Amino acid sequence: MTRGSPDPGADGRLLSRREFLAVAAGSLAALTVIPACEPEEPIAPRDEHQPDCAGDAAGGEDVKVPELDIPASASISPAELVDGYFAGVERERVLQLGRRWVQSFGEDTAALQGELSALLELTAGSPALADALARLDVALLADFDGLRLQQLEGWCLAPTELRLCGLTVAVAG
């Protein structure tokens, strides 16, 4: 089955997570206030960098992203990875979420660098973009299976997705 085809695949899914986010982001303007993430118990952050969702969104503000440490075995550039993962998704919304996530690190650029490096290491050695995206999908499913979720601006996102949003900010410069 190809991605996005109307017939469910072996796992029964009609849409990949990326496709769902693209559809959901496009529909977001039509929604009124609906809680996006109401777990029975609060979702514990994977680490101390769970963003504070209160306050204004980081619209077009400049944020400082450290220089990317691209693994030597990387055959796919960060820009290609971001473009492939977020194909069909409104880029400004991704940048907005990414800016908020980057800001959550404050002055701790080493921790931010570590998070972005972990993402790039995950896809290092992938012979093609499709393989890198498949690795990201596996990591994303593991995040959800392990309930490693963080809430940001009303969205429940996996750390892998947050790192990708942060990488989008780094690529955008």
PyMOL commands that set and color helices and strands:
alter all, ss='L'
color gray80, all
select helices_A, chain A and resi 17-30+78-85+91-103+109-123+129-145+159-172
alter helices_A, ss='H'
color red, helices_A
select strands_A, chain A and resi 150-152+155-157
alter strands_A, ss='S'
color yellow, strands_A
deselect
rebuild
show_as cartoon
